[in-house]
Amino acid sequence: MRHASKEIQIVDNDEMLRRMGVVRRSISDDGSTIPSQGADWLDAFLFSSAPVRTRVREMIASTNSNDMNESTLSCEVIPGLHLMVFSRTTRRESTTTVAMFITNEILDSAYFEMLCQAAQLDRILVRSMLEQMNLIQPGEVDRTIEFISLLIRSEGEVSQRTNMLGDLGKQLGESYEEIHLYHSLIGSTSVSTSPMAFLTTVTDELKTVLPFSWIAIRILTDRINLPEDFDGFVVGGDLGRQHPVVSTVAERLALSIDGREPSIISTESDARFEGTFGFSSDVVVCPIAGDSGTIGVLLAGNDASSRDEASNIEMKLLGAASEHVSVFLRNAALYENLDSMFLGTVQAMVSAIDAKDRYTCGHSQRVAWLARELAINCGHDAEFVKRVHLAGLVHDVGKIGVPERVLSKPGRLDDDEFKAIQAHPEIGSRILRDIPQMDGILPAVMHHHERWDGRGYPDAISGEDIPLIARIVSIADAFDAMSSTRTYRAARPRHEVLAEMNRCRGTQFDPDLVGPFLAIDFEEYDKMIHGALHAFESDQEGRAAA
Ligand SMILES: [Fe+2]
């Protein structure tokens, strides 16, 4: 587009000049003149004669020896035939233009015929065509030369600006890519984004923006505290059978890389690529910094060695991306630490409550475990499974507000005592409602004693009106209540509990959840039951001895 608009303008100016009997030519590298596109009889008439050609050569030569930035030389080659040479040198380029023009004196000059003969043109025809043109008057020569210089200069400036615009456009394009990348990376960064999801976005985005066959990120998981499910290696693009090789090399590089700047490593001469094969000759390596030292690398490479070396902008973008990954992972590690601390605090608090009673000792931990297993069996995502686990831990927290004598009363409860027990979901909700991390957990605390048939408490809601998380915790809670010893009865055998679960499908429990619940492998659960009993007994013995 840019080139086309430039050409259109020059053609227009040439046409205008031609009507005044002016023709110009540009100069090639070897100093000869190049006729403009569409050169015609007038060009031939003006440039073909021997005296003109000699004079043009001389003038160009004297222009070349002139070191001025811009110069205009002119002379009258023969009466009525004028030559001017305009040259201009900028930082970018050096251009010389030659222009010839005639005044109407030429028609009466003895040289007219010589010019026609040199151009092999019919003089009657030439004369008639020249007479139809708006030829320059002898008195206008100086002003014409001034005008043509001005015109060529302004064309030069336009062309220079067009080039600058082109450069700017290119820079803008690169900046746009950079901003686009930042934007999509920042858009995918929130503390709740899992490191795996974030790094996948980074590698995919880089793969889209940059001309590499693959982008890989290797994180040394023993150097930074990230969620357990993060395995440390992410790839954008298809590595195919190269996958394990790149993973190995990436780990070697991550363990040995120094500094923080991106670099290009030649796979042929670097020992860390020993025993590997099929790499391109170069791999871009960007270290990912942790709080104390390197925690990983971002790599960019190609299948074939045909590609040019990575450009500055590519290196810059890869460097920026690895910086961003570093910031994200350090935040994720902080978040993970906070999250573990929070969970630890909740567990300690809940254990303290459970430990008050031999019969509920470990109850919340077991309900949390069962609820989590059920959520996993139902195919829920990691985020929901985590929430279900937390809900299981805190579901009975409201029992803090129920008198201990009621909680541990061996016999049947009277109406008031039963009301006191039934208040624990609401008390629990009140205790937890101001803790931001408990958003999404409260429905489980509030409704884990509702029944599918609507005969539960506190709101007697039924079916899918009961929040899913509450239905899940409810099953786990009932199972643990039946499986563990209570004040009023002994633990029931497993086969009886399972039969009871099946029997209550669609009355007490969500019928769709019973199947996945019965599919749980209860081995771990049984260990928890025995562990809890043992812990309680030794605690009691300890107290007795003291
Ligand atoms: Fe409860």
Boltz pocket constraint, residues with backbone or C-beta under 6 A from the ligand:
constraints:
  - pocket:
      binder: B
      contacts: [[A, 395], [A, 396], [A, 424], [A, 448], [A, 449], [A, 477]]
      max_distance: 6.0
